[in-house]
Each structure stands twice: as C-alpha cells, then as structure tokens.
Amino acid sequence: MVPPLADRGRSLVRTFFRAMQRLDLPALQEVVAPHPQLATLLRPLAPGAIGIDAEAAVDLLPLPGERWLGRLHTAAGVRVVLLQEHRGVLRADVRHWLIEPEAGRAARTAAREFVAAFWRGDAAAMAEVGSDARDAAVLVGMTGSRTAAAACEQHARSLQFAELQPGEAFHVGDAIEFVDAAYAASGITVLHGICAGGEMPLLVKHSGVGWRVLTRPFLRNARLVVERCAKHEQRRDAAPGLDAGPCTGVVS
C-alpha cells in the first residue's frame, strides 16, 4: 500500500535535510529532482550551527499547481524546501538551495532589500529599489502585526531565490503567469522566493541605475503573503516550542 501523500512528503523533507547534514549524496539523490550542481549542496555545517533534531516537526503547506512547501521546524528556525511532482514522483526542488550565482547576485540583493523594506513599512526604501513610488506608498502598513513584521524583516535579506526558466509558471494574485519570450524581451527576471509562510515571486528588471523590483505584481501578491505569514505566526503561538523561528527563508 502506497503511503498517503502527506506521509510521503514529510518523510521526503526529513530525508532531504538529514542527507544535507550528513553530506550523504546518494540519499539526497533519492529525494530530489536531478540537477547538475547537486553535489555542491553538501557543505559542512558552520561552527556553532544547530543540526537537525530527529524529532523535529514537519508539515506541508499546499501551494497552487500540485506543489507543496515542506517545513522542518527546528530550534534554529524553520527550514523550507519546495516539493513538486517530477515524472510522476514527489521530489524536492533544490534550486533555492544552490550557491547564489555571481551574475544574479545584484538582482537578488535588490529583491531582498525590497522585501525587507516592505516588512518594516519603509516607503522611501521600497521606492529606492522599486519601480513605482506610488505602489510603495500603498504597500506601507499592509504587514499588520509589528511583532511578526519585525521578525520577517530581520531575516528578509537572507531570503532564498531561484530564477524561473522559460515555460515555468508563477502566481500573481489569483492569476497564473508563465515566463515566456516577452519577459526576456523586456529584460525581466522572475525570482521565486520561498519562506515559511509560502512562496514569494518577485519580478525584477535592470535599468540604468541598477536592478528594480516591479512593484505592481508584488502589490497584487503582498496581501496573500502577509496572510500566510500571519497564519504561520498564529500556529507558533498555538503550539509553543514547535519552532523558534519567524516566517523566513533563512537556513541556519
């Protein structure tokens, strides 16, 4: 009898993070979608880093398009990995975990600065790295709880991103968009971020003064992001000790 998807997903998440911690490439290959840079993920823990607790809680957050966000709750925070079907089998998508490419570093930095500014309600900072100051002004105050927002802002600069490739889908509000030739022609890069509250796609474009986040798509997604992060905080409050980390993509 095949285990239910939830059980398979939780087992996959545990195997993924344990293989990373133990530098076990064969075990990692069993649970991830193939990637040529897979071996580069196996890096020794930094001195003082907190390892994986064998009893750490794992849950799955459903995402649109038959995808799930696997969340491992540890003493160091929430570790997240995207799960999706690969040739009919549930697998982890490791792209968010790869070493950041030099060519894409400036774009990712702008995205992180924008998200951090959003969480602290800083319209001027959002306008500095965003495409429209009017949208930035609208975004101020949307984050709700200052306590939760401060925790998210603290870690936003370490948010993990994967660059979506032509043909891949992402959500803007309730609509599904696809990365197509029009994006490339317009010089737009779609960065797909993951955090404990869910996914966060950001569209960035290079201008004469550097990379800018397109504010209108983010504005359409912001309320959903805030709602998901608020639910995550409520879940933590309802189950003390489940995890000690905020809504973040940070990997300790």
C-alpha positions in Angstrom: 0.0 0.0 0.0 1.4 3.4 -1.0 1.6 5.8 2.0 -0.6 8.9 1.7 1.0 12.0 0.1 1.3 13.8 3.4 3.3 10.9 4.9 5.5 10.7 1.8 6.0 14.4 1.8 7.0 14.6 5.5 9.4 11.6 5.1 10.9 13.3 2.0 11.5 16.5 3.9 13.3 14.7 6.8 15.4 12.7 4.3 16.4 15.8 2.4 17.6 17.8 5.4 19.3 14.8 7.1 21.1 14.0 3.8 22.3 17.6 3.7 23.5 17.5 7.2 25.2 14.1 6.8 26.8 15.0 3.4 25.1 11.9 2.0 24.9 12.4 -1.7 23.2 9.0 -2.5 20.4 9.7 0.0 20.0 13.2 -1.4 19.7 11.9 -5.0 16.9 9.6 -3.9 14.6 12.5 -3.0 15.4 15.5 -5.3 14.8 16.3 -8.9 18.0 15.8 -10.9 20.3 18.8 -11.0 23.9 19.1 -12.3 25.0 21.1 -9.3 23.5 18.8 -6.7 26.8 17.8 -5.1 27.6 21.5 -4.3 24.8 21.4 -1.7 26.8 19.1 0.6 28.7 21.6 2.7 29.8 21.0 6.3 27.9 22.8 9.0 29.4 26.1 10.0 30.9 26.1 13.5 28.2 26.6 16.1 25.4 25.8 13.7 22.4 23.9 15.1 21.9 20.5 13.4 18.7 18.6 12.6 16.7 17.2 15.5 15.5 13.7 14.6 12.2 14.5 16.3 11.7 18.0 14.7 8.1 18.6 13.5 7.5 18.6 9.7 4.4 19.9 7.9 3.4 20.6 4.4 1.9 23.8 3.1 -0.2 23.2 -0.1 0.7 25.6 -3.0 -1.1 26.0 -6.3 -0.2 23.7 -9.1 0.2 20.4 -7.2 3.2 21.7 -5.2 3.9 21.8 -1.5 6.2 23.7 0.8 7.9 21.3 3.2 8.7 22.9 6.5 11.0 21.5 9.1 10.6 23.2 12.5 13.9 23.3 14.4 15.4 25.2 17.4 17.2 27.4 14.9 14.1 28.4 12.9 12.0 27.0 10.0 13.9 25.3 7.1 11.9 25.1 3.9 12.1 23.2 0.7 9.8 23.2 -2.3 8.2 19.8 -3.3 6.7 19.0 -6.6 6.0 16.2 -9.0 8.9 15.1 -11.2 7.9 12.4 -13.7 5.1 11.3 -11.5 7.1 11.1 -8.3 7.2 13.7 -5.5 10.7 15.3 -5.3 12.4 18.3 -3.7 13.4 21.2 -5.9 16.9 22.2 -4.8 17.3 25.3 -6.9 16.6 27.6 -3.9 19.5 25.9 -2.1 22.2 26.3 -4.7 25.1 28.8 -4.2 24.0 32.2 -5.5 25.4 32.8 -9.0 27.6 35.8 -9.3 25.7 37.1 -12.3 22.4 37.1 -10.4 23.6 38.5 -7.1 22.7 42.1 -7.7 19.2 41.2 -8.7 18.7 39.1 -5.6 20.1 41.8 -3.4 17.6 44.3 -4.7 14.8 41.8 -4.2 15.8 41.2 -0.6 16.2 44.9 0.2 12.7 45.5 -1.2 11.1 42.7 0.9 12.9 43.9 4.0 11.7 47.5 3.4 8.2 46.1 2.9 8.2 44.4 6.2 9.3 47.5 8.1 6.9 49.7 6.2 9.6 51.9 4.7 8.2 53.6 1.6 11.3 55.5 0.7 13.5 52.3 0.8 10.9 50.5 -1.3 10.9 53.4 -3.8 14.7 53.2 -3.9 14.7 49.7 -5.3 11.2 49.5 -6.7 9.7 50.6 -10.0 6.9 52.9 -8.7 6.9 55.1 -5.6 3.1 55.2 -5.7 2.8 51.4 -5.3 5.4 51.6 -2.5 3.3 54.1 -0.6 0.3 51.7 -0.9 2.3 48.9 0.5 3.1 50.7 3.7 1.1 49.4 6.7 -0.1 46.2 5.0 2.0 43.9 7.2 -0.3 44.2 10.2 1.4 42.9 13.4 4.6 44.9 14.0 6.0 42.0 16.1 5.6 39.5 13.3 6.7 42.0 10.7 9.9 42.8 12.6 10.8 39.2 12.7 10.2 38.8 9.0 12.2 42.0 8.2 15.1 40.8 10.3 15.6 37.8 8.0 14.4 39.1 4.6 17.9 39.8 3.4 18.7 36.1 3.6 15.6 35.1 1.6 16.3 32.3 -0.8 15.5 32.7 -4.5 15.5 30.5 -7.6 15.4 32.1 -11.1 12.4 30.7 -13.0 13.1 29.5 -16.5 11.0 29.9 -19.7 7.8 28.0 -19.6 7.6 27.9 -15.8 4.5 29.2 -14.0 4.1 31.5 -11.1 1.2 33.2 -9.4 0.4 37.0 -9.4 -2.7 37.4 -7.2 -5.2 34.9 -8.4 -3.7 34.7 -11.9 -1.2 32.3 -13.3 1.6 33.8 -15.3 4.2 32.0 -17.4 7.8 33.0 -18.1 7.8 33.5 -21.8 9.7 35.3 -24.6 8.1 38.6 -23.7 9.8 38.6 -20.3 13.2 38.0 -21.9 12.5 40.7 -24.5 11.6 43.2 -21.7 14.6 42.2 -19.7 12.5 40.9 -16.8 13.8 38.2 -14.5 11.4 36.2 -12.3 12.8 35.3 -8.9 10.9 32.7 -7.0 11.4 33.1 -3.2 10.3 30.7 -0.5 9.7 31.4 3.2 7.9 29.6 6.0 4.7 31.5 5.1 4.7 30.3 1.5 6.1 31.5 -1.9 7.0 34.9 -3.0 7.7 35.6 -6.7 9.3 38.9 -7.5 9.8 40.3 -11.0 13.0 42.4 -11.3 14.3 44.4 -14.2 17.6 46.1 -14.9 17.6 49.8 -15.5 20.2 52.4 -16.0 20.5 52.8 -12.2 20.6 49.1 -11.4 18.0 46.3 -10.6 14.5 47.3 -9.7 11.6 45.3 -8.3 8.4 45.7 -10.3 6.1 46.9 -7.6 2.6 46.2 -9.2 3.0 42.4 -9.3 4.3 42.5 -5.7 1.4 44.6 -4.7 -1.0 42.0 -6.1 0.7 39.3 -4.1 1.5 41.2 -0.9 -1.8 40.6 1.0 -1.6 36.8 0.4 2.0 36.7 1.6 1.0 38.6 4.8 -2.0 36.4 5.4 0.2 33.3 5.1 2.9 34.6 7.4 0.2 35.7 9.9 -1.2 32.1 9.9 2.3 30.8 10.5 2.8 33.1 13.5 -0.6 32.0 14.9 0.3 28.4 14.5 3.5 29.0 16.5 1.6 30.8 19.2 -0.9 28.0 19.5 1.8 25.4 19.8 4.7 26.8 21.9 8.0 25.1 21.3 7.0 23.9 17.8 9.7 26.2 16.3 11.6 29.2 17.4 11.9 30.9 14.0 9.9 33.6 12.2 8.5 33.5 8.7 11.7 33.3 6.8 13.6 31.5 4.1 16.7 31.6 6.2 18.7 28.4 6.5 20.7 28.2 9.7 
